[in-house]
Amino acid sequence: MPWVFLDGVTTADIAFRASGGSLEELFASAVDAVVAAMVSEPRAILPRDQRLVSLRAESVEMLLYELLEAVIFHKDAEGLLLRVAVVEVHGERGEWSLTATLRGERIDPQRHERASDVKAVTLQGYAVWQAGGAWTADVVLDV
């Protein structure tokens, strides 16, 4: 699994570690972890709705942060559960951008058993790093 929930990091929130062989894989894995914190079975989410996201940030860490916040925003504002269909990350040293196609559907209480009400990504324990050719992120979600 490209992500795992972490025990013992925080008592009131949810922490996870995501990884990928590329930034694109890391970003998709991290979004999947956020969605898994929201609903018990993320694979039950059907690709009925689509949202295009374009983001810019000064660091790869903040770019991932902004993408995760966008997923949470669409859940809160539109009742949408979204997963990454396609994501492209570009940049280096102070100028990062991404374009992503997110697909999913409106929350259906009959089909989507809610796990937690994720409110935000926190900066507590937040980190993104590259080692041995792989990218990893530690993220704590405010629930």
N, C-alpha and C positions, 0 to 999 in steps of 0.2 A: 504494500500500500504506500503511495507517495506521501501520506500524511499520517500522523498518529496523535491522539489526544495525550497530553502530558499530565500525570498526577503529581500532586504535591507542589506545584508551582504557585498556585493561588487557591484560596479557600472559597471565595464567592464567585469567581469568574471561571471561564473555560480557557485552557491553554492548549496549543497544539504546535507541532513541528511539521513543516512541509518541506519537501525537497523535489529536485528535478535535475535532469542532466543539462538543462538550458534554463534561461530566465522564463521562457514561455511555459515550459513544463512546471517550473516552480509556481508561477502565477496561477496556472490552472489548478494545481494541487491545493494551493492555499484557498482558492475560491471553493473548491470541493469540501475542504475542511470546515469553512464557515457555513456552508449549506448543510453539512452533516450536523453541525451544532444546532441548526434551526429545526431540522426535520429528521425523523428516525431513518427514513429510507430515501436518500437523495436520488437514487436511480429510478424512483417512481415519478420523477418530475419529467413531464413530456415537453418537447420543444415546440410549444404552440405560439409563444410570443417571442419577439426578438428586440433587443436593445443594442444599439451601437454606442460604444464608449470611446472617446478620445481624451487622453490625459497627458499632462506634462508635469514634471517635477524636477527638482534639483539633484535628487539622488534616487538610486534604484530602490532604496528602502521606502522613501516617501511615495514613489510610484506604485509599489505594491500596496502600501497603506491606502492610497486614494482608490485603487481598484476594489479593495475589500470594502471600503466605505461606500462605494457606489452600489455594490451588491446589497449591502444592508439598507441603503437609501431606497432602492427599488422595492425591497420587501416592505419597508415602512410606508412609503408614499403610495405605492400602487398594489400592494399585496402580491407582488411577484416573487417567485423563487427562481433565480437565474443561475445557470452554470456557464462556464466558458465553452463556446463552440470553437472559436478561433481567437488567438491573441498574438500580436506581434509587438516586440519590445525593441526599441532603438535608443542608442545614445551612449554617452560616456562622460565622465567628469563634469558634472554640473548641468548637463542638458539631456534629460531622459524623456522619452515619450512612449506611449502605447496606443494601439488601436485594438479594440476587442469587439467581437460579436458575442453577446450573451444571449442564451436561449433558455426558455423555461415556460412556466405557466403560473396563473393565479393560484394562490393557496386554496386548496380544496380540503376542508376538514374531514371529508369522507375518505380521501386518499392520502393525505399528507399528515401523518401523526406528528404534532409539534413536539420538539425536544426541548428547546430553550428559546426565549425571546432575546435574541442578540441585539444589543443596543448600539454598540460601537466597538472599534478596535482601540485598544489602549496602547500607550507607549511604554507601559511597565513591561520590562523584559523583552521588548520588541527588538529584533535583530535580524538582519539579512547578511549572509556571507557566502563566499565561494571558497571551496577547498577541494583539491583533487579533481577539478573539472566539474564538480557538482555544486549546485546552489541550494542553500538551506535557509529557512526562515523560522524563527520562533515568534509566536503571536499569542497575545492574551486578548480575549474577547470579554467585553463588559456585558453581563447578562442580568 
